[in-house]
């Protein structure tokens, strides 16, 4: 298992429009029981679903409070979310 890429994961999820907000993508990383970072990005209908999720993950990564040299190196998904694997550049 030494050839696995290790690093933090950013999870993105689609949030439907409400009476007060447009539809958006939420990007979240739960560091531990006490620390969770999240941000939202409005959906850009000119972009694909995957591109909208990637932009939201990149927005959260740009606000990362510790290492500012992280980059996204992989992506996975399930029926509800996208998962972006990050690693030091």
ROLUMMI-320425 format. One record per residue (C-alpha): residue number from 1; residue in one letter; x, y, z. Coordinates in nm, 2 decimals, decimal comma. Example, Ala and Ser with C-alpha at 12.3 -4.5 7.8 and 13.67 -1.06 7.14 Angstrom:
REM residues 2
{r 1 "A" {1,23 -0,45 0,78}}
{r 2 "S" {1,37 -0,11 0,71}}
END
This chain:
REM residues 89
{r 1 "X" {0,00 0,00 0,00}}
{r 2 "X" {0,30 0,23 -0,01}}
{r 3 "X" {0,21 0,34 -0,36}}
{r 4 "X" {-0,12 0,50 -0,25}}
{r 5 "X" {-0,14 0,88 -0,27}}
{r 6 "X" {-0,23 1,02 0,08}}
{r 7 "X" {-0,38 1,36 0,16}}
{r 8 "X" {-0,68 1,55 0,28}}
{r 9 "X" {-1,01 1,51 0,09}}
{r 10 "X" {-1,26 1,78 0,00}}
{r 11 "X" {-1,62 1,66 -0,04}}
{r 12 "X" {-1,85 1,85 -0,26}}
{r 13 "X" {-2,23 1,83 -0,27}}
{r 14 "X" {-2,50 1,99 -0,47}}
{r 15 "X" {-2,75 2,21 -0,27}}
{r 16 "X" {-3,08 2,29 -0,44}}
{r 17 "X" {-3,21 2,64 -0,48}}
{r 18 "X" {-3,42 2,78 -0,20}}
{r 19 "X" {-3,65 3,09 -0,17}}
{r 20 "X" {-3,34 3,29 -0,06}}
{r 21 "X" {-3,05 3,13 -0,25}}
{r 22 "X" {-2,96 3,00 -0,59}}
{r 23 "X" {-2,85 2,64 -0,64}}
{r 24 "X" {-2,50 2,60 -0,52}}
{r 25 "X" {-2,22 2,36 -0,45}}
{r 26 "X" {-2,10 2,31 -0,10}}
{r 27 "X" {-1,73 2,21 -0,05}}
{r 28 "X" {-1,64 2,07 0,29}}
{r 29 "X" {-1,34 1,92 0,47}}
{r 30 "X" {-1,38 1,79 0,83}}
{r 31 "X" {-1,03 1,81 0,99}}
{r 32 "X" {-1,14 1,66 1,32}}
{r 33 "X" {-1,44 1,66 1,56}}
{r 34 "X" {-1,40 2,03 1,63}}
{r 35 "X" {-1,29 2,17 1,30}}
{r 36 "X" {-1,48 2,18 0,97}}
{r 37 "X" {-1,41 2,41 0,68}}
{r 38 "X" {-1,67 2,47 0,42}}
{r 39 "X" {-1,76 2,72 0,15}}
{r 40 "X" {-2,03 2,75 -0,12}}
{r 41 "X" {-2,02 2,84 -0,48}}
{r 42 "X" {-2,32 2,92 -0,70}}
{r 43 "X" {-2,38 2,68 -0,98}}
{r 44 "X" {-2,26 2,82 -1,32}}
{r 45 "X" {-2,49 2,67 -1,58}}
{r 46 "X" {-2,23 2,72 -1,85}}
{r 47 "X" {-2,01 2,46 -1,68}}
{r 48 "X" {-2,06 2,09 -1,65}}
{r 49 "X" {-2,16 1,93 -1,32}}
{r 50 "X" {-1,80 1,80 -1,27}}
{r 51 "X" {-1,65 2,15 -1,35}}
{r 52 "X" {-1,89 2,32 -1,10}}
{r 53 "X" {-1,78 2,07 -0,82}}
{r 54 "X" {-1,41 2,12 -0,91}}
{r 55 "X" {-1,45 2,50 -0,89}}
{r 56 "X" {-1,61 2,47 -0,55}}
{r 57 "X" {-1,32 2,24 -0,43}}
{r 58 "X" {-1,07 2,48 -0,56}}
{r 59 "X" {-1,24 2,77 -0,38}}
{r 60 "X" {-1,21 2,59 -0,05}}
{r 61 "X" {-0,85 2,49 -0,12}}
{r 62 "X" {-0,77 2,86 -0,19}}
{r 63 "X" {-0,89 2,93 0,17}}
{r 64 "X" {-0,69 2,65 0,32}}
{r 65 "X" {-0,56 2,78 0,66}}
{r 66 "X" {-0,24 2,57 0,68}}
{r 67 "X" {-0,05 2,45 0,38}}
{r 68 "X" {-0,10 2,68 0,08}}
{r 69 "X" {0,08 2,46 -0,16}}
{r 70 "X" {-0,19 2,19 -0,18}}
{r 71 "X" {-0,32 2,08 -0,52}}
{r 72 "X" {-0,60 1,85 -0,63}}
{r 73 "X" {-0,45 1,52 -0,76}}
{r 74 "X" {-0,75 1,29 -0,79}}
{r 75 "X" {-1,13 1,27 -0,80}}
{r 76 "X" {-1,39 1,02 -0,71}}
{r 77 "X" {-1,77 1,02 -0,67}}
{r 78 "X" {-2,07 0,83 -0,55}}
{r 79 "X" {-2,44 0,89 -0,61}}
{r 80 "X" {-2,45 1,21 -0,40}}
{r 81 "X" {-2,10 1,37 -0,38}}
{r 82 "X" {-1,77 1,43 -0,54}}
{r 83 "X" {-1,44 1,36 -0,35}}
{r 84 "X" {-1,13 1,55 -0,44}}
{r 85 "X" {-0,79 1,42 -0,31}}
{r 86 "X" {-0,53 1,68 -0,23}}
{r 87 "X" {-0,16 1,66 -0,19}}
{r 88 "X" {0,13 1,89 -0,14}}
{r 89 "X" {0,27 2,03 -0,47}}
END
